[in-house]
Amino acid sequence: MTDAEATEGDVRATYRETEAERLLTFERGERTAAIAQNREGYAMLKVRPTPDGDELERYYGLDMALDHAAELLGVAPHALPVPEPARDMGM
C-alpha cells in the first residue's frame, strides 16, 4: 500500500492504494468526498460521498472529479490539496 497526505486550509486529503483501488479521500469538518480508480489506473474515476459509499458519478479526468468532490465539500476546486501520488489519476 502507498499512503500520502496533504492539507490546504481546512481540507485534508489522504491517498492510499488498496488491493483493488487507488483512493483519494477528502475531509473538511464533517463532510467527506472520495475519488476512486482501479489499481491499474486505466479506468474512469468514481466520485463517492465516502470511501466506501455508493458511486455518485464517473469521470475520465481528475479535474472533473475534483470539481465534483469540491462541490460535496463546499469549497472551490483549487482549494483541494492533491498528494503527489494521486496527481496522475484519470485517463
N, C-alpha and C positions, 0 to 999 in steps of 0.2 A: 504494500500500500504506500501511496505517496500522500503526504499531508502538507498543506501550506495555508497560511492565514494572511489576511491584510485587513487594515482598518482605515476608514476615511470618515472623519466626523463621528457620527453615532451609528454608522453602519459597519458591521463586522462580516467579513467573507471568509469562508472556510472551503478549501478544495481538498478532496480526497478521492482515491481510487479504490473501489471495491472489486470483488472478483468479477462483477458484471458491468459496472458503470464507472464513468468519471462523473463526479458530483460536485457542483459548485453551489454552496448554500449561503444565503444572506440572512442576517438578523438585524433588526432595528427595533429596539424595545420589545414589544410583544409580537411584532409582525415578522414573518419569515417568507422566504421565496427560495426556490431551488431550481437549478438548471442541470439536467442530466443528459448524458450521451453514452452510447455503448462504449465498452472498454477499448475497442479497436479504433474509435474516434472517427468513423466514417458515416454514422447515421445522423438523422436530424436531431436537433436539441429539443428536449421536452421541458416545458416550464410547469412546475408544480407549486402548490402553496406551501408544502413542507417536503423534506427529502423523501418521505415515504408516502406522500399524498398522491391523489389521482392527477393524472396529466390534464392540464388546462388547455395547452396549445403546443404545436410543434413549429419549429423554425429551422431554416437552413443555416442562417448566420448568427453569430454570437451577438452582434449589435441589436438585432430584433429581439432576441431572447432577453438581453439585458434591459431593453425598453420595457418589456412586459414585467420583468422582475422588479424594476424600479417603480412601476405603477402599483404593484402589490404592496410595496414598502412605503409608498407615498413620498418618494424622492425623485429627483431628476436622474436620468440615466448616467450622467457624468459623475454623480455622487457615489456610484458603486465602485468599490475597490475590487480589482480582479487580480488574484495571486498569479504570479508568473506562470506556473504550470498549466493554468486554465486559459491562458490567452490564445491558444491555438484551437479552442473548441469551435465546432461548427464545421460546415462542409466547404 
